[in-house]
Amino acid sequence: MSESPSPSVFERSVFIAAPVERVFGFHLDPDNLRHLNPPGVRTLRLDVDRPVRPGSRVVVSLRLFGTLRQDWVVVIAEVAEDVRLVDVAEEGPFASWRHEHRMETVPGGTRLTDRIEFVAKGGPLWGPIGGLLWRPQLAFLFWWRHRVTRGLIEAASER
């Protein structure tokens, strides 16, 4: 029996000048996913079991750079009010994917940390190599997402 590769871990944090309740609420609204795509990525489909709670399914289809289609089916594994939201992919471009959104109250606002544990598709030999190849893409994606998330939440806080 072959052993599954250990997951690669990617983690990035951002400070948001807004209360943790607002940051958490933003993450509970799946419609906000449409705003978080970087240039060249368009949401084709977004179906969500509402309200978002453990067991809710999120189905997303994306168009990458006008030609490639990427489909995801994600299940909400955990919701801890104002602290953590965890989603796990049932289907997608990875052999496994667990995404934890952690929120922590800090002076002046909230620290949002995204932690992703993932295994690239391709079996035990490809997994660690795929992890290295995916890391720069995840770095760009979450730099973009954090920038947009911070901007949207802070702008809403000013109203």
C-alpha angles and dihedrals in degrees: 000000000000119000120236114244118254112259122257114234126220121182133176133167135199134188115233120192095224136087118277091245091062093047091048092047090052089056093048091059105080091192086075088070088077090064096050101067116114120230112296095030121100128183111234098174135012118177119171135179104234136246094038109239137135108308095026113137125220118197115193130177118190133189111216118205092340096293117049120076121209121189126196133185110191130181123206103237100179140011118187108177112251091349115064146359119189127192127184124197118234091180131015145097093304132073086227134001131180117176121190120190107198123189125195130180110237131169108296097007145329136322110219115198124187114200119185126188110191144163118206117230117257108079135270097315096046097042098080092041091048089051090058092047094049095048097081091048091051090047091056094042094052094041086056095043093048092048092051094041092051091047095049095045096044092047090051090049091057093058 
